């Protein structure tokens, strides 16, 4: 039994070590259990030596997994939350090895993988049976570890899905051919796993009704598969997700960014729920309590999954139950520190909640022994977070912001097309400021008189960064900075060239904004691809939007200047000139610079001065919030 209908779905954390559970992973999941999650389904665990070398995954193909899983399950159950484990194999998606060489990957047939550019080895019949036994053995280990249930991943374009889909299964033996043959792998895995875990453990299957790519398995085919599994009598529930790992368009929907509609998988779950009698779970961009409630109330699913939402706020469920929805730190779907960290094999975290993934290091706040008066100068994410943490630790905190709004560069990012949700970072921090009792003063510049009036014990300089133009010669052609375009302070000409040194959200966002406004846009970036500096899924989706809008994108372009309607670039590796003609306006996305307007404030007897965020060096909101938190802890 579960205490509520909110579950934490499987998601990679990179908190394991050499395939086994760590204390960091236990602390991570216990935090979500303590926060009220009704059920935790752990990240996918690999089951076979052919995929046993991936450092970022738990490996259920060895008895070494049992002890740590047992400790984790006991820890979460002590908070009232049962724990399931998910089993999977990537099939043709296996592409990494310990020594950097490309290993052999195996699948139903030798159909090339579009995303990973891998050609797998067709599995001999005896190997298929070996894999089936590997799944069953792994399920047995999860039962030995006293997990409450096991989930088989049959979705997202991984091994089981490769066998189910006729596009990737060209076999003519007992595991191919017609739908019955293609289902056999999954049915054998399910039946043998049930035999290993016994009747008292829960057994579920995670499926995809819409892989969001042309060669995905049709929804009606997957529904028939689920009906067959239900008729076999071994499965207790189905869990629905979207997308596929095998193609870029499908991959975007596995970890959907903010441009994808919230709750977009709910209708798929509802379609399956009408066809089966077993409970149906759903996950996919469910980040607001009212949305979760709407899905459940409408009967579209029996449980709703919050993955990134519980990374952003592990207390989401408790706050929802207490009627404090306004206190929830809602996920904004940026993918930066959660998916971005995971795919780079770093511990999962959150730009809004750096404690995630660092629970053992940062999870236990202590009150300050001495109450101090803290002055925070600057109301961007760094200053806001520092003020919140310092106040929560017992200090008296004033935050002064020179503008009429808090938020800093977040206000720029949220003004771009499809990025309004990013402004939730400011909304969430403003609520935290109110709860912590921070005195906020807007339209306030700190001068010597104001500093004397506040009389702080510690000054935190969080004044952010300022835009600037590159030091190149430009004559008889307009050049403006991207921030001015976003703020609508200037109106560019019809034909625009964007000189994109930063390769981040600004270049992509300004290109989209101007293209939608009817400008002819050429985006020349100083990296191997536009948006190189941001999370890959967000970048890939954005590039698709720009392609549809007709934006011309040229990589490896170093900006040199402009004259008489021509903008000059140089190919960064080839050295040849790149000349854009007929240009009315050059929009510069160049390196910003730390704001130094408070350099006059110096430490003196009894007064400390600290700098954080972009006021030290321009970076991203992730570093700003993390530095604000760490400084708040240290005062």
Number of C-alpha atoms within 10 A of each C-alpha: 8 12 12 15 18 24 28 26 24 21 18 22 25 22 27 20 16 15 22 23 23 17 14 19 24 22 21 24 26 26 23 28 27 20 19 24 31 23 27 27 22 22 20 21 27 26 26 22 14 18 25 21 18 20 18 22 24 28 29 31 23 18 16 14 20 21 15 17 28 18 18 24 23 20 21 23 19 13 16 18 27 24 27 24 26 26 26 24 25 24 24 29 25 24 19 16 16 10 7 8 9 12 16 17 21 25 27 30 22 19 18 17 17 13 15 15 13 21 18 22 17 19 18 14 12 9 12 17 15 13 19 23 18 22 27 25 22 31 32 23 23 27 25 16 20 21 26 23 21 27 27 27 26 23 28 29 30 21 24 26 28 26 28 29 22 20 13 23 23 19 19 11 12 14 22 22 15 16 16 15 18 27 22 17 23 23 19 16 21 27 18 20 26 22 14 20 25 13 10 10 17 19 26 24 23 20 27 28 25 24 27 21 17 11 14 24 23 14 17 14 14 21 20 15 20 22 16 15 21 17 11 12 11 19 21 18 20 25 27 25 26 27 27 26 23 26 22 18 20 24 23 22 26 20 23 24 24 19 16 16 12 17 19 17 23 25 15 19 27 20 16 26 20 13 13 19 13 17 16 25 26 30 26 26 27 26 25 19 20 12 15 21 16 12 21 17 11 10 16 23 27 21 23 28 29 27 24 28 25 26 29 25 23 29 21 28 28 17 19 18 12 9 11 13 17 13 17 24 27 25 29 22 25 24 24 22 24 27 27 21 19 20 17 13 17 17 23 26 26 27 25 27 21 23 22 28 26 18 20 15 10 14 15 9 11 10 14 16 9 9 15 17 18 27 25 27 25 27 29 26 33 32 34 31 27 32 35 26 25 28 26 23 21 18 24 19 25 20 24 23 25 16 15 10 13 25 24 22 17 19 19 21 21 19 18 20 14 16 19 17 18 21 18 18 21 22 17 17 22 21 16 21 23 12 13 20 18 23 15 19 16 15 12 16 17 20 12 10 9 11 14 10 9 13 14 21 17 19 22 24 27 31 28 29 21 16 17 16 15 17 10 10 9 18 13 11 16 18 21 18 19 27 21 14 18 20 12 11 9 13 11 19 15 16 18 25 26 26 30 27 21 21 24 20 22 21 25 25 24 23 28 24 20 23 19 15 10 11 17 19 26 21 23 26 28 24 20 13 17 27 25 18 13 19 22 17 23 22 22 19 19 21 19 11 14 21 12 9 17 14 20 14 18 17 18 20 25 22 25 17 19 24 15 14 18 21 25 18 23 17 16 16 9 8 12 11 14 17 12 16 15 14 22 19 23 26 24 25 27 21 17 18 17 19 19 14 12 16 9 9 15 11 13 9 6 8 14 16 16 15 23 24 27 25 23 19 16 18 17 17 21 19 18 28 25 23 21 26 25 17 21 22 18 12 18
